[in-house]
Amino acid sequence: MALPNPAKIPTFIQIVRWFVSPLSLLEECAKNYGDIFTLSISPQLTPVVIVSNPIALQQILTGDSSGNFTAPGYQDATFGCLFGPFSLMSIDSTEHQRQRQLLTPAFHGDRMRSYAAEINNITEATMSSLETGASFSIRDVTQAISLRIIIKLVFGFYEDESAKQMENLLNQMLNNISSPGGAAMLYLRFLQKDWGNWSPWGKHIKFQQEIDNLLYSEIQERRKQADTSRTDILSLMMSAKDENGESMSDQELRDELFTLLIAGQETTATALAWSLYWIHKLPEVREKLLLEIDSLYENSSENLDINTINKLPYLNAVCCETLRIYPVGMQTFIRRVEKPSQICGYDLQPGTLLYGNIYLTHQRQDLYPEPQKFRPERFLEKQFSPYEFLPFGGGVRRCIGAAFALFEMKVVLVKILSTYSLVLVDDVDVKPKRRVLVTAPSSPINMLITDKRNR
């Protein structure tokens, strides 16, 4: 079966570059082949077609409903071994719709806004532990904030012993798989060999089992002592029922909880770190943003209206530009062609695998002039379609927590920037690299607090 523009790079080199420097590989191929090309980087090392044309992305991402394209289930899911067979990221189309309906209430607008006070409190508690004038890695701080937020929202607590154990184990597990080799280990099944605690996969299995013990223990405790007054995400998930009146099983709950704990904090932590880097790297961006934030406090109490924060235009533009320039996720969920289809002028046969590439779409000169330049104003000057700007993916597989992630970013940024004066320790250009699921800073972004701000 002929596939469009196969990259003239040996498969082994493609795989190495995909895990070590994926963005340079994508940029090189886009330069040589344009909007569509083929790489051998799927989990089974079979060819996969990479697409970055917005019109083609719309065709692919809306094709789920027509049956032209499907998102394969657990056996083909990237990182399926990490989240489990019942995770929203792993299940096939039929089960995905059921599971998504069960999870949606936890991310409903009114419910989401009720989380704002917790986000504020956790951000303040974490930031207040930092010493003025002492250097720190901003990603370590944003990871602590986002992990504590997701633990609090999922379980209803973040300061007791179970939460501290969970936070410690999740950090250890993520650090174990954060290198390109760790990502490859999750992606390529032939690397998943357990040779004891000294081996990377053995360590990963150990951490995962210990996290599972905490998750299943909490699930069992909740089943024994049902409390309908609780509003945390686990309680909402346990009380949710599908159209047949069935609730989620223990393993379904475990897989969804594990997905929320990993994906729900790793992505937001990275986006927040990039935001704070760009805000303090570019003085004009910081000044505009502080003016907008400070205007909130004029003739207002300390308890700001969360709806107002969520609608701040320049803050929204800064968050969107952060997610555009280095999207935390490089690509959409993999799709499989089910019916003969034409994409970008090429005939694709059933069985062909497709990735919509978010990074390349966000780097298109025709959509985003000077795409390597951080310029939030572009989101004030133009409204982009869901297939031109898609940091959370698209179609039926769009991230269920997208609205909450953007909301969390805004609340955390307003809390930090309105309370603290920060500076970058080193005025160096930080580039992106792969970190497990996300496009993270290639080196630590060191910052320090110079003072508390007086409004």
FENURJO-V270670 format. One record per residue. N is the residue number from 1. RES is the residue in three letters. PHI is phi in whole degrees, 0 to 359 (NA if undefined). D_FIRST is the distance of its C-alpha to the first C-alpha in Angstrom with 1 decimal. Layout:
BEGIN
n,res,phi,d_first
N,RES,PHI,D_FIRST
N,RES,PHI,D_FIRST
END
This chain:
BEGIN
n,res,phi,d_first
1,MET,NA,0.0
2,ALA,284,3.8
3,LEU,243,6.4
4,PRO,290,10.0
5,ASN,47,12.5
6,PRO,298,11.7
7,ALA,296,15.4
8,LYS,275,16.9
9,ILE,226,18.8
10,PRO,306,18.7
11,THR,306,17.5
12,PHE,300,21.1
13,ILE,292,22.5
14,GLN,302,20.2
15,ILE,297,21.5
16,VAL,300,25.0
17,ARG,293,25.1
18,TRP,299,23.6
19,PHE,264,26.6
20,VAL,266,29.2
21,SER,214,28.6
22,PRO,296,25.7
23,LEU,292,27.2
24,SER,293,27.4
25,LEU,297,23.8
26,LEU,296,22.8
27,GLU,298,25.4
28,GLU,297,24.2
29,CYS,292,20.6
30,ALA,297,21.9
31,LYS,295,24.3
32,ASN,277,21.7
33,TYR,238,18.8
34,GLY,89,20.6
35,ASP,284,19.8
36,ILE,213,16.1
37,PHE,202,14.3
38,THR,238,12.3
39,LEU,235,14.3
40,SER,259,14.1
41,ILE,230,17.1
42,SER,288,16.6
43,PRO,305,19.2
44,GLN,263,17.0
45,LEU,63,15.9
46,THR,272,12.2
47,PRO,296,10.6
48,VAL,222,12.2
49,VAL,273,12.4
50,ILE,258,16.1
51,VAL,234,17.9
52,SER,226,21.6
53,ASN,273,22.3
54,PRO,302,25.0
55,ILE,294,24.0
56,ALA,293,20.4
57,LEU,298,21.9
58,GLN,298,24.2
59,GLN,300,21.4
60,ILE,287,19.7
61,LEU,283,23.0
62,THR,264,24.6
63,GLY,280,21.6
64,ASP,299,22.8
65,SER,289,25.6
66,SER,276,23.6
67,GLY,86,21.1
68,ASN,290,18.1
69,PHE,224,17.7
70,THR,227,19.4
71,ALA,263,20.6
72,PRO,300,19.9
73,GLY,277,23.1
74,TYR,304,24.8
75,GLN,297,22.4
76,ASP,252,19.8
77,ALA,288,22.5
78,THR,297,23.2
79,PHE,63,26.8
80,GLY,301,27.1
81,CYS,293,29.2
82,LEU,283,31.7
83,PHE,269,32.3
84,GLY,102,32.0
85,PRO,289,30.2
86,PHE,252,32.5
87,SER,288,32.2
88,LEU,302,31.2
89,MET,280,28.5
90,SER,248,27.0
91,ILE,284,27.5
92,ASP,279,25.1
93,SER,301,25.7
94,THR,295,28.6
95,GLU,293,30.6
96,HIS,298,29.9
97,GLN,297,31.8
98,ARG,297,34.7
99,GLN,295,35.0
100,ARG,296,34.9
101,GLN,296,37.7
102,LEU,289,39.7
103,LEU,271,39.4
104,THR,305,39.9
105,PRO,304,43.7
106,ALA,292,44.0
107,PHE,245,42.5
108,HIS,294,44.3
109,GLY,308,46.2
110,ASP,296,49.7
111,ARG,297,48.9
112,MET,299,47.1
113,ARG,295,50.2
114,SER,290,52.4
115,TYR,279,50.7
116,ALA,301,51.9
117,ALA,299,55.2
118,GLU,294,53.5
119,ILE,299,51.2
120,ASN,301,54.3
121,ASN,297,56.3
122,ILE,291,53.7
123,THR,298,53.0
124,GLU,296,56.7
125,ALA,298,57.3
126,THR,289,54.6
127,MET,293,55.7
128,SER,292,59.4
129,SER,279,58.8
130,LEU,276,57.9
131,GLU,272,60.8
132,THR,300,61.7
133,GLY,87,61.1
134,ALA,260,59.0
135,SER,289,55.4
136,PHE,213,52.6
137,SER,278,48.8
138,ILE,294,47.9
139,ARG,290,44.6
140,ASP,299,46.7
141,VAL,290,48.9
142,THR,293,46.3
143,GLN,293,44.5
144,ALA,298,47.9
145,ILE,297,48.5
146,SER,292,45.1
147,LEU,291,45.1
148,ARG,294,48.7
149,ILE,296,47.9
150,ILE,291,45.0
151,ILE,296,47.1
152,LYS,297,50.0
153,LEU,289,48.0
154,VAL,286,46.1
155,PHE,253,49.2
156,GLY,92,52.2
157,PHE,210,53.5
158,TYR,212,52.7
159,GLU,248,56.0
160,ASP,279,56.7
161,GLU,295,55.9
162,SER,298,52.7
163,ALA,295,51.3
164,LYS,295,52.3
165,GLN,299,50.6
166,MET,300,47.4
167,GLU,299,47.4
168,ASN,296,48.1
169,LEU,293,45.4
170,LEU,297,42.7
171,ASN,298,43.7
172,GLN,296,43.6
173,MET,295,40.2
174,LEU,294,38.7
175,ASN,296,40.3
176,ASN,292,38.8
177,ILE,247,35.2
178,SER,280,35.7
179,SER,282,34.6
180,PRO,305,31.1
181,GLY,294,31.4
182,GLY,294,32.4
183,ALA,296,29.5
184,ALA,298,27.1
185,MET,298,29.1
186,LEU,284,28.4
187,TYR,274,24.7
188,LEU,252,23.8
189,ARG,294,25.1
190,PHE,289,25.8
191,LEU,270,28.5
192,GLN,273,30.3
193,LYS,244,33.0
194,ASP,269,36.5
195,TRP,249,39.0
196,GLY,94,41.9
197,ASN,295,43.3
198,TRP,279,42.9
199,SER,268,39.1
200,PRO,304,37.1
201,TRP,290,35.4
202,GLY,298,38.7
203,LYS,297,40.4
204,HIS,299,37.8
205,ILE,299,38.2
206,LYS,298,42.0
207,PHE,298,42.0
208,GLN,295,39.7
209,GLN,294,42.0
210,GLU,292,45.1
211,ILE,294,43.7
212,ASP,302,42.7
213,ASN,301,46.3
214,LEU,294,47.6
215,LEU,295,45.2
216,TYR,294,45.9
217,SER,297,49.6
218,GLU,293,49.8
219,ILE,299,47.9
220,GLN,296,50.4
221,GLU,297,53.3
222,ARG,293,52.3
223,ARG,292,51.9
224,LYS,287,55.4
225,GLN,237,57.0
226,ALA,294,55.4
227,ASP,227,56.6
228,THR,288,55.7
229,SER,276,57.2
230,ARG,287,54.6
231,THR,238,52.1
232,ASP,289,49.7
233,ILE,297,46.0
234,LEU,299,46.2
235,SER,297,49.0
236,LEU,295,47.2
237,MET,295,44.0
238,MET,290,46.2
239,SER,273,48.1
240,ALA,290,45.0
241,LYS,229,44.1
242,ASP,278,41.2
243,GLU,295,41.7
244,ASN,265,42.5
245,GLY,81,45.2
246,GLU,264,43.4
247,SER,260,43.5
248,MET,283,41.2
249,SER,285,41.4
250,ASP,300,42.5
251,GLN,289,39.1
252,GLU,299,37.6
253,LEU,297,40.5
254,ARG,302,40.0
255,ASP,296,36.3
256,GLU,289,37.0
257,LEU,297,40.1
258,PHE,298,38.2
259,THR,297,35.6
260,LEU,298,38.3
261,LEU,292,40.3
262,ILE,275,37.4
263,ALA,291,35.3
264,GLY,289,38.4
265,GLN,249,40.4
266,GLU,296,38.0
267,THR,291,36.4
268,THR,293,39.8
269,ALA,302,41.6
270,THR,292,39.2
271,ALA,298,39.4
272,LEU,295,43.2
273,ALA,297,43.4
274,TRP,298,41.4
275,SER,302,43.6
276,LEU,294,46.8
277,TYR,297,45.6
278,TRP,294,44.9
279,ILE,299,48.0
280,HIS,266,50.2
281,LYS,284,48.3
282,LEU,244,49.0
283,PRO,305,52.7
284,GLU,293,52.3
285,VAL,292,49.7
286,ARG,299,52.1
287,GLU,297,55.1
288,LYS,297,53.4
289,LEU,291,52.2
290,LEU,296,55.6
291,LEU,300,57.4
292,GLU,293,55.3
293,ILE,293,55.7
294,ASP,296,59.4
295,SER,296,60.0
296,LEU,294,59.2
297,TYR,273,62.2
298,GLU,289,64.7
299,ASN,57,67.0
300,SER,224,64.8
301,SER,276,65.1
302,GLU,293,63.1
303,ASN,274,61.2
304,LEU,285,58.9
305,ASP,290,57.2
306,ILE,295,53.6
307,ASN,299,52.4
308,THR,294,53.8
309,ILE,301,52.0
310,ASN,296,48.7
311,LYS,256,49.2
312,LEU,300,50.4
313,PRO,294,48.4
314,TYR,285,48.4
315,LEU,301,47.7
316,ASN,300,44.7
317,ALA,295,43.5
318,VAL,296,43.9
319,CYS,296,41.9
320,CYS,295,39.1
321,GLU,293,39.1
322,THR,299,39.0
323,LEU,285,35.9
324,ARG,279,34.3
325,ILE,294,34.9
326,TYR,228,33.7
327,PRO,302,32.2
328,VAL,297,32.8
329,GLY,252,29.2
330,MET,283,26.5
331,GLN,212,23.8
332,THR,283,23.5
333,PHE,300,22.5
334,ILE,296,18.9
335,ARG,241,17.3
336,ARG,240,14.5
337,VAL,289,13.0
338,GLU,253,14.6
339,LYS,230,14.4
340,PRO,310,12.2
341,SER,221,13.6
342,GLN,249,14.2
343,ILE,235,15.1
344,CYS,53,16.9
345,GLY,85,15.8
346,TYR,252,12.0
347,ASP,276,10.2
348,LEU,248,8.7
349,GLN,265,7.7
350,PRO,307,10.1
351,GLY,99,10.0
352,THR,294,9.0
353,LEU,263,12.2
354,LEU,228,14.4
355,TYR,241,17.7
356,GLY,279,20.3
357,ASN,264,22.2
358,ILE,290,25.9
359,TYR,301,27.2
360,LEU,294,25.4
361,THR,297,26.4
362,HIS,288,29.9
363,GLN,256,30.0
364,ARG,288,29.2
365,GLN,297,32.0
366,ASP,288,31.8
367,LEU,266,32.6
368,TYR,232,34.7
369,PRO,307,36.6
370,GLU,51,37.4
371,PRO,297,34.9
372,GLN,278,36.3
373,LYS,267,39.7
374,PHE,278,41.0
375,ARG,219,42.6
376,PRO,301,43.2
377,GLU,303,44.7
378,ARG,299,41.3
379,PHE,275,41.2
380,LEU,266,44.6
381,GLU,271,43.8
382,LYS,210,40.6
383,GLN,258,39.0
384,PHE,266,35.2
385,SER,286,32.9
386,PRO,294,31.2
387,TYR,251,27.9
388,GLU,258,29.7
389,PHE,234,31.7
390,LEU,218,30.1
391,PRO,296,31.5
392,PHE,250,31.4
393,GLY,80,27.8
394,GLY,198,27.5
395,GLY,71,27.0
396,VAL,293,28.1
397,ARG,260,27.4
398,ARG,300,29.7
399,CYS,309,32.2
400,ILE,292,35.0
401,GLY,261,37.5
402,ALA,301,36.7
403,ALA,297,40.0
404,PHE,293,42.0
405,ALA,300,40.4
406,LEU,293,41.4
407,PHE,298,44.8
408,GLU,299,45.4
409,MET,305,44.6
410,LYS,295,47.1
411,VAL,296,49.9
412,VAL,296,49.5
413,LEU,298,49.6
414,VAL,297,52.6
415,LYS,298,54.4
416,ILE,293,53.8
417,LEU,288,54.5
418,SER,278,57.5
419,THR,251,59.1
420,TYR,233,58.3
421,SER,262,58.3
422,LEU,245,55.5
423,VAL,221,54.7
424,LEU,283,51.9
425,VAL,288,53.4
426,ASP,239,51.3
427,ASP,270,50.2
428,VAL,241,46.9
429,ASP,278,43.4
430,VAL,262,41.3
431,LYS,257,37.6
432,PRO,274,34.9
433,LYS,214,33.2
434,ARG,285,31.3
435,ARG,225,33.6
436,VAL,51,31.8
437,LEU,270,30.5
438,VAL,236,32.0
439,THR,262,32.4
440,ALA,254,36.0
441,PRO,301,38.6
442,SER,283,38.1
443,SER,216,41.9
444,PRO,301,44.7
445,ILE,265,46.1
446,ASN,271,49.8
447,MET,228,52.2
448,LEU,212,55.8
449,ILE,272,58.1
450,THR,267,60.9
451,ASP,186,62.8
452,LYS,273,62.7
453,ARG,278,62.6
454,ASN,251,65.6
455,ARG,273,64.7
END
